[in-house]
């Protein structure tokens, strides 16, 4: 009888130990699950950047100006990490400020976003102004070479320019004078007193220079000149190939006829010329 009770007691003891272990494991499991579930999928929200109303309004004006498509308020709030309500309030203030008569631009709400544009009542004046703008400056390679020589060697005479370039440049000089990129700087005190030429303020404006000290070095200019020559040669080659391809189909059928008729006509022409 004692032998039968001993295995039962062992089983009961083992079961009790298992229950005790499970009781200890369950709380640990709950803690682990809670620890894993704490982080959010998007991660912790970044803190809002602190700006004064004046600073933030200036930022709003700038981002609306540089954006071609209408910019939504929620997109601005997300990018600048600002409360949407604050962005909405400052945008409303900006729209009101730009609506004043002394402003030429306006901020309009278009397709759910905000966009900056000229006021409709000023379109005729703006269109007239754009029509009267000067066309973009375009110079030939010869004109650019002559202008560079004058810029680096000024004041300089026409014969000196011709000696440096190796070609005549009277017409090019006239073009530069007409474009008001160069001007007369007096006469050189030598025999014949040739006219001196130099660049002027318009030259600095057209090339975005504050002074002649900002001109590239001669080495840099030679590299630019070399690139310009390469581009011009490439364009000329492409143009010649296109012309040849366009002319080839029209000339091809006429070749056999000319080849057969030309030799026969030549002796007759020679005989007629001999008799006359």
Secondary structure, DSSP 8 states (H G I E B T S, - for coil): -HHHHHHHHHHHHHHHHHHHHHHHHHHHHHHHHHHHHSS-TT-S--------HHHHHHHHHHHHHH-SS-B-HHHHHHHHT--HHHHHHHHHHHHHHHTSTT-SEEEEEETTEEEEEE-GGGHHHHHHHHHTS-------HHHHHHHHHHHHH-SEEHHHHHHHHSS--HHHHHHHHHTTSEEEEEE-SSTT--EEEEE-HHHHHHTT-SSGGGS--HHHHHHHHHHHHHHHHHHHHHHHHHHHHHHHHHHHHHHHHHHHHHHHHHHHHHHHHHH-
